Amino acid sequence: MNRRSLRLFSVMAMLLAALLGLASAPQATATPTGMDVFCESGGNQYYCELTYTSSVGAMSISWYINGSYIPAYANLYFFIRSCSTSQQYNVTAVATDSTGTAQAGYTINCRSGPWQ
């Protein structure tokens, strides 16, 4: 095999490997990263939102309040909900992308007064 044929063969082998998924791709960071849940309360309501710095592919979001899954909030980045004055709520967001799952949470006390 001459030098030109060898180079052409190498290029073809790399293309074939890429098509078959044999070429090594950079590994994605596992799970959505930089997740945080923030909540505030006022007027017998509370508001919670999910923020994150990155995810890979589509991301699904599940919300849990005091350990109970809330299907009405599925895939929402924020919600507002009524609450009972002085009641404490543990809010958790679980986010899943193509690389895995991460979660973040916040504990909020319901306020009847101004938002804070």
Short mmCIF file of the C-alpha atoms (twelve columns), coordinates in Angstrom:
data_MODEL
# 
_entry.id   MODEL 
# 
loop_
_atom_site.group_PDB 
_atom_site.id 
_atom_site.type_symbol 
_atom_site.label_atom_id 
_atom_site.label_alt_id 
_atom_site.label_comp_id 
_atom_site.label_asym_id 
_atom_site.label_seq_id 
_atom_site.Cartn_x 
_atom_site.Cartn_y 
_atom_site.Cartn_z 
_atom_site.pdbx_PDB_model_num 
ATOM 1   C CA . MET A 1   0.000   0.000  0.000  1 
ATOM 2   C CA . ASN A 2   1.435   3.396  -0.930 1 
ATOM 3   C CA . ARG A 3   1.333   6.411  1.377  1 
ATOM 4   C CA . ARG A 4   -1.708  8.037  -0.289 1 
ATOM 5   C CA . SER A 5   -3.729  4.814  -0.099 1 
ATOM 6   C CA . LEU A 6   -2.782  4.399  3.556  1 
ATOM 7   C CA . ARG A 7   -3.956  7.943  4.381  1 
ATOM 8   C CA . LEU A 8   -7.245  7.395  2.514  1 
ATOM 9   C CA . PHE A 9   -7.722  4.087  4.336  1 
ATOM 10  C CA . SER A 10  -7.155  5.842  7.719  1 
ATOM 11  C CA . VAL A 11  -9.689  8.560  6.909  1 
ATOM 12  C CA . MET A 12  -12.258 5.983  5.814  1 
ATOM 13  C CA . ALA A 13  -11.693 3.936  8.983  1 
ATOM 14  C CA . MET A 14  -12.237 7.035  11.177 1 
ATOM 15  C CA . LEU A 15  -15.436 7.909  9.303  1 
ATOM 16  C CA . LEU A 16  -16.731 4.365  9.663  1 
ATOM 17  C CA . ALA A 17  -15.912 4.368  13.383 1 
ATOM 18  C CA . ALA A 18  -17.763 7.667  13.832 1 
ATOM 19  C CA . LEU A 19  -20.797 6.350  11.965 1 
ATOM 20  C CA . LEU A 20  -20.862 3.221  14.099 1 
ATOM 21  C CA . GLY A 21  -20.421 5.173  17.314 1 
ATOM 22  C CA . LEU A 22  -17.007 3.736  18.000 1 
ATOM 23  C CA . ALA A 23  -15.263 7.096  18.097 1 
ATOM 24  C CA . SER A 24  -14.844 8.353  21.620 1 
ATOM 25  C CA . ALA A 25  -17.093 11.308 22.354 1 
ATOM 26  C CA . PRO A 26  -16.475 13.659 25.240 1 
ATOM 27  C CA . GLN A 27  -18.267 12.470 28.351 1 
ATOM 28  C CA . ALA A 28  -21.099 14.729 29.504 1 
ATOM 29  C CA . THR A 29  -21.246 15.959 33.059 1 
ATOM 30  C CA . ALA A 30  -23.632 13.665 34.889 1 
ATOM 31  C CA . THR A 31  -27.001 15.090 35.926 1 
ATOM 32  C CA . PRO A 32  -28.347 18.636 35.726 1 
ATOM 33  C CA . THR A 33  -25.783 20.853 37.474 1 
ATOM 34  C CA . GLY A 34  -25.976 23.931 39.644 1 
ATOM 35  C CA . MET A 35  -29.533 23.197 40.774 1 
ATOM 36  C CA . ASP A 36  -31.141 25.400 43.397 1 
ATOM 37  C CA . VAL A 37  -34.673 25.868 44.702 1 
ATOM 38  C CA . PHE A 38  -35.696 29.245 46.094 1 
ATOM 39  C CA . CYS A 39  -39.026 29.985 47.786 1 
ATOM 40  C CA . GLU A 40  -40.670 33.002 49.387 1 
ATOM 41  C CA . SER A 41  -44.000 33.501 51.126 1 
ATOM 42  C CA . GLY A 42  -46.594 36.194 51.786 1 
ATOM 43  C CA . GLY A 43  -50.373 36.643 51.866 1 
ATOM 44  C CA . ASN A 44  -50.910 32.972 52.775 1 
ATOM 45  C CA . GLN A 45  -49.190 31.818 49.600 1 
ATOM 46  C CA . TYR A 46  -45.725 30.666 48.677 1 
ATOM 47  C CA . TYR A 47  -43.778 30.766 45.434 1 
ATOM 48  C CA . CYS A 48  -40.954 28.383 44.544 1 
ATOM 49  C CA . GLU A 49  -38.667 28.284 41.535 1 
ATOM 50  C CA . LEU A 50  -35.973 25.963 40.217 1 
ATOM 51  C CA . THR A 51  -32.774 27.310 38.722 1 
ATOM 52  C CA . TYR A 52  -29.880 25.335 37.228 1 
ATOM 53  C CA . THR A 53  -26.705 26.048 35.304 1 
ATOM 54  C CA . SER A 54  -26.720 23.213 32.762 1 
ATOM 55  C CA . SER A 55  -28.394 20.042 31.605 1 
ATOM 56  C CA . VAL A 56  -27.920 17.631 28.722 1 
ATOM 57  C CA . GLY A 57  -30.894 17.147 26.405 1 
ATOM 58  C CA . ALA A 58  -34.473 17.530 27.553 1 
ATOM 59  C CA . MET A 59  -35.025 17.872 31.282 1 
ATOM 60  C CA . SER A 60  -38.044 16.687 33.256 1 
ATOM 61  C CA . ILE A 61  -38.923 18.191 36.635 1 
ATOM 62  C CA . SER A 62  -40.876 16.637 39.505 1 
ATOM 63  C CA . TRP A 63  -41.939 18.635 42.565 1 
ATOM 64  C CA . TYR A 64  -42.486 17.190 46.043 1 
ATOM 65  C CA . ILE A 65  -44.067 19.032 48.968 1 
ATOM 66  C CA . ASN A 66  -43.508 17.456 52.383 1 
ATOM 67  C CA . GLY A 67  -42.527 14.261 50.562 1 
ATOM 68  C CA . SER A 68  -45.654 14.042 48.364 1 
ATOM 69  C CA . TYR A 69  -45.343 14.212 44.586 1 
ATOM 70  C CA . ILE A 70  -47.447 16.999 43.025 1 
ATOM 71  C CA . PRO A 71  -48.335 15.890 39.457 1 
ATOM 72  C CA . ALA A 72  -49.913 19.269 38.577 1 
ATOM 73  C CA . TYR A 73  -46.451 20.876 38.847 1 
ATOM 74  C CA . ALA A 74  -44.654 18.348 36.609 1 
ATOM 75  C CA . ASN A 75  -42.122 20.037 34.299 1 
ATOM 76  C CA . LEU A 76  -42.800 23.528 35.681 1 
ATOM 77  C CA . TYR A 77  -39.832 25.707 36.606 1 
ATOM 78  C CA . PHE A 78  -41.892 27.593 39.205 1 
ATOM 79  C CA . PHE A 79  -45.253 27.486 40.966 1 
ATOM 80  C CA . ILE A 80  -47.371 29.450 43.445 1 
ATOM 81  C CA . ARG A 81  -49.533 27.726 46.031 1 
ATOM 82  C CA . SER A 82  -51.776 28.720 48.920 1 
ATOM 83  C CA . CYS A 83  -50.653 27.808 52.432 1 
ATOM 84  C CA . SER A 84  -51.642 27.945 56.085 1 
ATOM 85  C CA . THR A 85  -50.071 30.645 58.239 1 
ATOM 86  C CA . SER A 86  -47.035 29.439 60.229 1 
ATOM 87  C CA . GLN A 87  -47.109 26.021 58.527 1 
ATOM 88  C CA . GLN A 88  -43.703 24.771 57.387 1 
ATOM 89  C CA . TYR A 89  -43.313 23.214 53.918 1 
ATOM 90  C CA . ASN A 90  -40.372 21.171 52.639 1 
ATOM 91  C CA . VAL A 91  -40.193 21.670 48.876 1 
ATOM 92  C CA . THR A 92  -37.990 19.442 46.704 1 
ATOM 93  C CA . ALA A 93  -37.400 19.545 42.959 1 
ATOM 94  C CA . VAL A 94  -36.059 16.447 41.211 1 
ATOM 95  C CA . ALA A 95  -34.698 17.060 37.711 1 
ATOM 96  C CA . THR A 96  -33.738 14.353 35.246 1 
ATOM 97  C CA . ASP A 97  -31.864 14.823 31.979 1 
ATOM 98  C CA . SER A 98  -30.214 12.370 29.599 1 
ATOM 99  C CA . THR A 99  -27.272 11.874 31.975 1 
ATOM 100 C CA . GLY A 100 -29.035 11.352 35.301 1 
ATOM 101 C CA . THR A 101 -30.989 12.889 38.156 1 
ATOM 102 C CA . ALA A 102 -30.316 15.657 40.662 1 
ATOM 103 C CA . GLN A 103 -32.385 17.267 43.380 1 
ATOM 104 C CA . ALA A 104 -32.513 20.453 45.418 1 
ATOM 105 C CA . GLY A 105 -34.798 21.613 48.183 1 
ATOM 106 C CA . TYR A 106 -35.979 24.498 50.322 1 
ATOM 107 C CA . THR A 107 -37.903 24.768 53.591 1 
ATOM 108 C CA . ILE A 108 -40.382 27.643 53.735 1 
ATOM 109 C CA . ASN A 109 -42.617 28.928 56.527 1 
ATOM 110 C CA . CYS A 110 -45.981 30.263 55.368 1 
ATOM 111 C CA . ARG A 111 -46.525 33.962 56.069 1 
ATOM 112 C CA . SER A 112 -49.785 35.902 56.150 1 
ATOM 113 C CA . GLY A 113 -47.968 39.241 55.934 1 
ATOM 114 C CA . PRO A 114 -45.886 40.795 53.156 1 
ATOM 115 C CA . TRP A 115 -43.819 38.650 50.811 1 
ATOM 116 C CA . GLN A 116 -40.308 37.760 51.931 1 
# 
